[in-house]
C-alpha cells in the first residue's frame, strides 16, 4: 500500500508540474508580440461577370404563367 501511495503522490506532482508548464506556454502564446503586415498591393476591382454589351434577359413568361414541363 505504501508503494501505491508513493506512486499516487509522484503522479500528483507530475500532473501539477505539467499543468504549470502548459499554463506558462499558453501565456507565452497569448502574450506573444506580433507584427502587422501592410498590404503590398492595391486592391483591384474584379471584372464584371457579364460583359457590359450584353443585357440580362428574363426567362419568365409575360403572362406570369409558370411552365409545367
C-alpha positions, -999 to 999 in steps of 0.1 A, spaced: 0 0 0 29 23 7 42 19 -28 8 26 -43 5 58 -22 40 69 -33 31 63 -69 -1 84 -65 20 112 -49 45 112 -77 17 112 -103 1 142 -85 35 161 -85 39 153 -122 4 165 -130 9 197 -112 42 204 -129 27 196 -163 -2 220 -156 22 248 -147 42 242 -179 12 242 -201 -1 274 -184 32 291 -190 34 281 -226 -2 292 -232 5 326 -216 36 330 -238 15 323 -269 -12 347 -259 12 375 -249 34 370 -280 44 401 -299 30 403 -334 38 423 -364 11 437 -386 18 433 -423 6 460 -446 -8 451 -480 19 454 -507 -6 459 -535 -37 480 -540 -70 461 -542 -83 459 -578 -120 457 -587 -130 423 -601 -141 422 -637 -179 420 -643 -193 385 -647 -214 396 -677 -198 418 -704 -213 453 -705 -226 449 -741 -249 421 -731 -281 427 -713 -298 403 -689 -329 387 -704 -357 374 -682 -368 338 -688 -402 345 -671 -433 345 -693 -450 378 -697 -484 364 -687 -469 352 -654 -477 315 -660 -451 290 -648 -441 264 -674 -450 228 -663 -425 208 -683 
